[in-house]
Amino acid sequence: MSLRASNICTLKEDSKLRRIRTLSALRHVAAGAVLVLLAGVGTASATGFTLNPTPSAAPASRPAAGPEDAAAAGSRPVSGKNPSAGPQFKKNGSTWRVITPETVLRNTVTDADGDKSNLTFEMWTTDANGKPKNQVKLTDANPYGTLVSPYVASGKTAQVPVEYGKLKPGVTYTFHTSAYDGSLYETTWSPWANFRIDPYVTFPAPQASSMIDQVAQKIIEFTRTDPGPALPTLRKNGTTLKAPTQKRTCGKADAQGHKLCIELNPPSKKAKNALRAPVPVGPAVELVDWCYDKPSGKGLHDPDRSLPEDHRQWHTALHRHRS
């Protein structure tokens, strides 16, 4: 059987086309496999946190502190019966009152064998009855979102700090602990401890409108007599020539009985350190969420700036009172 040259060329071209289509299909399959793999990686990352389905799950079922060796000999460690939260570690009724979002959780831990142990702290929000509602993820260090303390000696207190921004003021949380000695977990969790972040100062909600007329201005003039030589006498180079003769001096009272007084007091060591402290960076969670991101107010006058450096330690207090 003989084939013409044109037929042979056609067969070769068809064979090339089939190979091209096959390679194209393989590329599509490979690309699809890569996409599936990438999608799988993304899903694993997004779902790395394993939510606890029930607050009563056995501690060993969520081994954040390490794997359990069920065959290990010895006694299991035990959490204390009175977990606490602070600062200041004081209760208001049955709830621990915390004064800062930088919360510290504590509990004691004991081991009958005298081994060192640590505690795992698991936290939940609460329902209207103060019972656990939803687990709170406190860390990315383990897939269970729980904090694990360092090892401590038997009978000592273990504690963990909660990262700033994880908790919100005004919300009631509850937590419990489980002990681990490096081999065995305790069989049950500690009792629950409820706490709430209530700062010392509470702030009102922002006003929708102001009753202050921002255009109208009323000038009120008043005078005060010179209170006298309460400030030190300075040389031209800024050093002290003569110390003040009195700690406190006052001017004459005006018609309303008001007078100006100046009193000088050297600052305490604590006050000096406070003045040198760096300005804090804006926090992740703010106690006044409607105010913290606004531009900072600018002082109209800083009286210390008019004094030489070695005299800025003196503080001037202006007192207005009736004689």
MODA-V774821 format. One record per pair of residues at least 4 apart in sequence whose ideal C-beta (glycine too) atoms are under 6 Angstrom apart, sorted by the first residue. I is the first residue (numbers start at 1). GAP is how many residues later the second one is. Records with the same first field share a line. If there is no record, write none. Layout:
I=GAP / GAP
This chain:
3=4 / 5
48=95
49=88 / 96
50=93 / 94
51=84
52=5 / 83
55=77
57=4
59=119 / 126
60=8 / 125
62=82
63=4 / 5
64=56 / 78 / 80 / 82 / 84
65=53 / 55 / 83 / 115
68=117
69=114
72=111 / 112
74=39
75=37 / 38
76=108 / 110
77=32 / 34 / 40 / 102 / 104 / 109
78=32 / 101 / 108
79=28 / 30 / 98 / 100 / 111
80=27 / 28
81=110
83=24 / 94 / 107 / 110
84=5 / 12 / 22
85=11 / 13 / 18 / 20 / 110
86=18
87=12
90=7
91=5
92=5
95=99 / 101
96=99
97=101
98=5 / 97 / 99
99=100 / 101
101=63 / 66 / 96 / 184
102=62
103=59 / 64
104=55 / 57
105=16 / 55 / 70
106=51 / 53
107=12 / 70
108=49
109=8 / 10 / 49 / 70
110=44 / 45
111=4 / 6 / 43 / 70
114=40
115=66
116=35 / 37
117=62 / 64
118=30 / 31 / 33 / 62
119=30 / 39 / 58 / 60
120=26 / 28 / 58
121=26 / 39 / 54 / 56
122=24
123=13 / 15 / 50 / 52
124=8 / 11 / 50
125=8 / 9
126=4 / 7 / 46 / 48
127=4 / 6
130=64
132=42
137=8
138=7 / 9 / 28
139=8
147=13
149=9 / 11
152=4 / 6
162=4 / 5
164=119
165=119 / 120
169=28 / 118
172=22 / 24
173=22
174=18 / 20
175=18
176=13 / 14 / 16
177=13
178=7 / 8 / 11
179=7
180=5
199=88
203=85
206=84
224=27 / 36
225=26 / 27
226=25
227=22 / 23 / 24 / 33 / 34 / 35
228=21
230=14 / 19 / 32
232=8 / 11 / 12
233=8 / 9
234=4
235=4 / 6
238=70
248=15
249=13
250=9 / 11
251=8 / 9
253=4 / 6 / 70
254=4
257=65 / 66
258=62
261=58
262=54
263=54
264=50
265=50
267=4 / 5 / 46
286=6
288=4
303=13
304=8
307=4 / 5
